[in-house]
Amino acid sequence: MVANHIWALSHGVVELFGRGKPGCRSPVEPSEMLESGALIYLRGLGLIQD
């Protein structure tokens, strides 16, 4: 289940950045967004700590 959730998160990041309108840039890089999202998720599950 965890793998499916991380896959869904990564798919969402790809969709956000892959379909973005030209000229609309996020201040966050896709890799940073994915990493922070995965860390927040894993912390929420109690699998990692700060």
N, CA, C and O atoms as a Tinker XYZ file with bonds, in Angstrom:
   200  protein
     1  N      0.819000   -1.181000    0.000000    73     2
     2  CA     0.000000    0.000000    0.000000    64     1     3
     3  C      0.873000    1.259000    0.000000    63     2     4     5
     4  O      0.575000    2.230000   -0.696000    81     3
     5  N      1.947000    1.233000    0.782000    73     3     6
     6  CA     2.839000    2.397000    0.822000    64     5     7
     7  C      3.411000    2.674000   -0.568000    63     6     8     9
     8  O      3.467000    3.823000   -1.006000    81     7
     9  N      3.829000    1.625000   -1.247000    73     7    10
    10  CA     4.382000    1.796000   -2.596000    64     9    11
    11  C      3.347000    2.409000   -3.537000    63    10    12    13
    12  O      3.691000    3.260000   -4.357000    81    11
    13  N      2.107000    1.996000   -3.433000    73    11    14
    14  CA     1.048000    2.567000   -4.269000    64    13    15
    15  C      0.834000    4.047000   -3.970000    63    14    16    17
    16  O      0.607000    4.841000   -4.882000    81    15
    17  N      0.906000    4.413000   -2.709000    73    15    18
    18  CA     0.728000    5.816000   -2.345000    64    17    19
    19  C      1.880000    6.671000   -2.861000    63    18    20    21
    20  O      1.656000    7.770000   -3.369000    81    19
    21  N      3.098000    6.181000   -2.736000    73    19    22
    22  CA     4.252000    6.924000   -3.244000    64    21    23
    23  C      4.173000    7.019000   -4.770000    63    22    24    25
    24  O      4.505000    8.057000   -5.342000    81    23
    25  N      3.744000    5.965000   -5.417000    73    23    26
    26  CA     3.572000    5.996000   -6.877000    64    25    27
    27  C      2.533000    7.048000   -7.260000    63    26    28    29
    28  O      2.738000    7.807000   -8.206000    81    27
    29  N      1.420000    7.093000   -6.529000    73    27    30
    30  CA     0.377000    8.077000   -6.818000    64    29    31
    31  C      0.899000    9.500000   -6.603000    63    30    32    33
    32  O      0.582000   10.400000   -7.382000    81    31
    33  N      1.685000    9.704000   -5.566000    73    31    34
    34  CA     2.280000   11.005000   -5.307000    64    33    35
    35  C      3.200000   11.411000   -6.452000    63    34    36    37
    36  O      3.146000   12.545000   -6.929000    81    35
    37  N      4.041000   10.483000   -6.890000    73    35    38
    38  CA     4.962000   10.797000   -7.985000    64    37    39
    39  C      4.196000   11.055000   -9.287000    63    38    40    41
    40  O      4.582000   11.923000  -10.070000    81    39
    41  N      3.140000   10.324000   -9.514000    73    39    42
    42  CA     2.316000   10.542000  -10.701000    64    41    43
    43  C      1.703000   11.945000  -10.667000    63    42    44    45
    44  O      1.641000   12.625000  -11.691000    81    43
    45  N      1.256000   12.368000   -9.496000    73    43    46
    46  CA     0.696000   13.700000   -9.349000    64    45    47
    47  C      1.711000   14.790000   -9.646000    63    46    48    49
    48  O      1.385000   15.786000  -10.293000    81    47
    49  N      2.941000   14.608000   -9.177000    73    47    50
    50  CA     3.995000   15.589000   -9.450000    64    49    51
    51  C      4.269000   15.656000  -10.952000    63    50    52    53
    52  O      4.426000   16.745000  -11.506000    81    51
    53  N      4.326000   14.506000  -11.609000    73    51    54
    54  CA     4.548000   14.482000  -13.060000    64    53    55
    55  C      3.421000   15.207000  -13.775000    63    54    56    57
    56  O      3.676000   15.980000  -14.699000    81    55
    57  N      2.190000   14.975000  -13.369000    73    55    58
    58  CA     1.052000   15.647000  -13.993000    64    57    59
    59  C      1.128000   17.158000  -13.796000    63    58    60    61
    60  O      0.878000   17.919000  -14.732000    81    59
    61  N      1.467000   17.593000  -12.597000    73    59    62
    62  CA     1.547000   19.025000  -12.324000    64    61    63
    63  C      2.602000   19.706000  -13.190000    63    62    64    65
    64  O      2.360000   20.782000  -13.736000    81    63
    65  N      3.753000   19.090000  -13.313000    73    63    66
    66  CA     4.839000   19.714000  -14.053000    64    65    67
    67  C      4.802000   19.392000  -15.539000    63    66    68    69
    68  O      5.264000   20.196000  -16.348000    81    67
    69  N      4.277000   18.264000  -15.910000    73    67    70
    70  CA     4.225000   17.882000  -17.315000    64    69    71
    71  C      3.161000   18.608000  -18.106000    63    70    72    73
    72  O      3.310000   18.810000  -19.311000    81    71
    73  N      2.092000   19.003000  -17.443000    73    71    74
    74  CA     0.988000   19.663000  -18.126000    64    73    75
    75  C      0.899000   21.139000  -17.800000    63    74    76    77
    76  O     -0.083000   21.802000  -18.134000    81    75
    77  N      1.933000   21.653000  -17.144000    73    75    78
    78  CA     1.922000   23.065000  -16.776000    64    77    79
    79  C      1.880000   23.975000  -17.989000    63    78    80    81
    80  O      2.391000   23.632000  -19.055000    81    79
    81  N      1.281000   25.111000  -17.822000    73    79    82
    82  CA     1.194000   26.086000  -18.901000    64    81    83
    83  C      2.563000   26.735000  -19.103000    63    82    84    85
    84  O      3.260000   27.007000  -18.125000    81    83
    85  N      2.952000   26.984000  -20.326000    73    83    86
    86  CA     4.221000   27.671000  -20.571000    64    85    87
    87  C      4.242000   29.020000  -19.852000    63    86    88    89
    88  O      3.266000   29.769000  -19.876000    81    87
    89  N      5.363000   29.308000  -19.221000    73    87    90
    90  CA     5.501000   30.566000  -18.495000    64    89    91
    91  C      5.065000   30.486000  -17.051000    63    90    92    93
    92  O      5.351000   31.400000  -16.277000    81    91
    93  N      4.384000   29.429000  -16.663000    73    91    94
    94  CA     3.960000   29.252000  -15.270000    64    93    95
    95  C      4.936000   28.298000  -14.589000    63    94    96    97
    96  O      4.836000   27.079000  -14.727000    81    95
    97  N      5.859000   28.862000  -13.869000    73    95    98
    98  CA     6.886000   28.051000  -13.222000    64    97    99
    99  C      6.636000   27.992000  -11.726000    63    98   100   101
   100  O      6.225000   28.982000  -11.122000    81    99
   101  N      6.875000   26.872000  -11.146000    73    99   102
   102  CA     6.781000   26.725000   -9.710000    64   101   103
   103  C      8.129000   27.092000   -9.097000    63   102   104   105
   104  O      9.171000   26.801000   -9.685000    81   103
   105  N      8.125000   27.727000   -7.922000    73   103   106
   106  CA     9.399000   28.013000   -7.261000    64   105   107
   107  C     10.068000   26.744000   -6.713000    63   106   108   109
   108  O     11.214000   26.781000   -6.265000    81   107
   109  N      9.351000   25.644000   -6.754000    73   107   110
   110  CA     9.860000   24.370000   -6.237000    64   109   111
   111  C     10.135000   23.442000   -7.414000    63   110   112   113
   112  O      9.316000   23.320000   -8.325000    81   111
   113  N     11.285000   22.795000   -7.387000    73   111   114
   114  CA    11.621000   21.822000   -8.425000    64   113   115
   115  C     10.795000   20.554000   -8.224000    63   114   116   117
   116  O     10.427000   20.234000   -7.094000    81   115
   117  N     10.498000   19.823000   -9.308000    73   115   118
   118  CA     9.722000   18.584000   -9.172000    64   117   119
   119  C     10.360000   17.594000   -8.198000    63   118   120   121
   120  O      9.656000   16.964000   -7.409000    81   119
   121  N     11.678000   17.452000   -8.245000    73   119   122
   122  CA    12.340000   16.499000   -7.347000    64   121   123
   123  C     12.189000   16.906000   -5.888000    63   122   124   125
   124  O     12.042000   16.048000   -5.017000    81   123
   125  N     12.224000   18.214000   -5.613000    73   123   126
   126  CA    12.044000   18.694000   -4.245000    64   125   127
   127  C     10.619000   18.442000   -3.768000    63   126   128   129
   128  O     10.399000   18.050000   -2.622000    81   127
   129  N      9.649000   18.670000   -4.658000    73   127   130
   130  CA     8.259000   18.454000   -4.301000    64   129   131
   131  C      8.002000   16.979000   -3.987000    63   130   132   133
   132  O      7.327000   16.653000   -3.011000    81   131
   133  N      8.540000   16.103000   -4.813000    73   131   134
   134  CA     8.357000   14.672000   -4.592000    64   133   135
   135  C      9.031000   14.227000   -3.297000    63   134   136   137
   136  O      8.442000   13.489000   -2.507000    81   135
   137  N     10.257000   14.674000   -3.083000    73   135   138
   138  CA    10.984000   14.283000   -1.868000    64   137   139
   139  C     10.261000   14.775000   -0.613000    63   138   140   141
   140  O     10.085000   14.011000    0.337000    81   139
   141  N      9.844000   16.034000   -0.601000    73   139   142
   142  CA     9.181000   16.559000    0.592000    64   141   143
   143  C      7.835000   15.864000    0.821000    63   142   144   145
   144  O      7.462000   15.591000    1.961000    81   143
   145  N      7.112000   15.582000   -0.261000    73   143   146
   146  CA     5.840000   14.877000   -0.118000    64   145   147
   147  C      6.016000   13.476000    0.445000    63   146   148   149
   148  O      5.243000   13.041000    1.299000    81   147
   149  N      7.031000   12.773000   -0.034000    73   147   150
   150  CA     7.300000   11.419000    0.466000    64   149   151
   151  C      7.710000   11.459000    1.932000    63   150   152   153
   152  O      7.283000   10.617000    2.723000    81   151
   153  N      8.545000   12.444000    2.298000    73   151   154
   154  CA     8.974000   12.552000    3.696000    64   153   155
   155  C      7.806000   12.875000    4.618000    63   154   156   157
   156  O      7.696000   12.306000    5.704000    81   155
   157  N      6.942000   13.779000    4.194000    73   155   158
   158  CA     5.759000   14.112000    5.001000    64   157   159
   159  C      4.875000   12.882000    5.177000    63   158   160   161
   160  O      4.380000   12.615000    6.272000    81   159
   161  N      4.682000   12.145000    4.105000    73   159   162
   162  CA     3.862000   10.930000    4.150000    64   161   163
   163  C      4.459000    9.899000    5.106000    63   162   164   165
   164  O      3.753000    9.351000    5.952000    81   163
   165  N      5.756000    9.637000    4.971000    73   163   166
   166  CA     6.410000    8.631000    5.807000    64   165   167
   167  C      6.463000    9.053000    7.273000    63   166   168   169
   168  O      6.338000    8.218000    8.170000    81   167
   169  N      6.649000   10.344000    7.511000    73   167   170
   170  CA     6.593000   10.837000    8.899000    64   169   171
   171  C      5.190000   10.637000    9.483000    63   170   172   173
   172  O      5.036000   10.245000   10.639000    81   171
   173  N      4.195000   10.908000    8.678000    73   171   174
   174  CA     2.817000   10.729000    9.134000    64   173   175
   175  C      2.499000    9.302000    9.529000    63   174   176   177
   176  O      1.698000    9.052000   10.430000    81   175
   177  N      3.141000    8.371000    8.840000    73   175   178
   178  CA     2.961000    6.961000    9.182000    64   177   179
   179  C      3.811000    6.532000   10.373000    63   178   180   181
   180  O      3.659000    5.427000   10.893000    81   179
   181  N      4.705000    7.419000   10.794000    73   179   182
   182  CA     5.598000    7.093000   11.901000    64   181   183
   183  C      6.767000    6.218000   11.489000    63   182   184   185
   184  O      7.410000    5.610000   12.344000    81   183
   185  N      7.055000    6.141000   10.193000    73   183   186
   186  CA     8.136000    5.286000    9.699000    64   185   187
   187  C      9.490000    5.958000    9.772000    63   186   188   189
   188  O     10.519000    5.283000    9.816000    81   187
   189  N      9.502000    7.290000    9.786000    73   187   190
   190  CA    10.748000    8.034000    9.960000    64   189   191
   191  C     10.486000    9.161000   10.937000    63   190   192   193
   192  O      9.345000    9.583000   11.129000    81   191
   193  N     11.562000    9.647000   11.556000    73   191   194
   194  CA    11.440000   10.745000   12.500000    64   193   195
   195  C     12.348000   11.877000   12.064000    63   194   196   197
   196  O     13.250000   11.684000   11.249000    81   195
   197  N     12.106000   13.056000   12.608000    73   195   198
   198  CA    12.902000   14.235000   12.249000    64   197   199
   199  C     14.310000   14.095000   12.650000    63   198   200
   200  O     15.111000   15.001000   12.420000    81   199
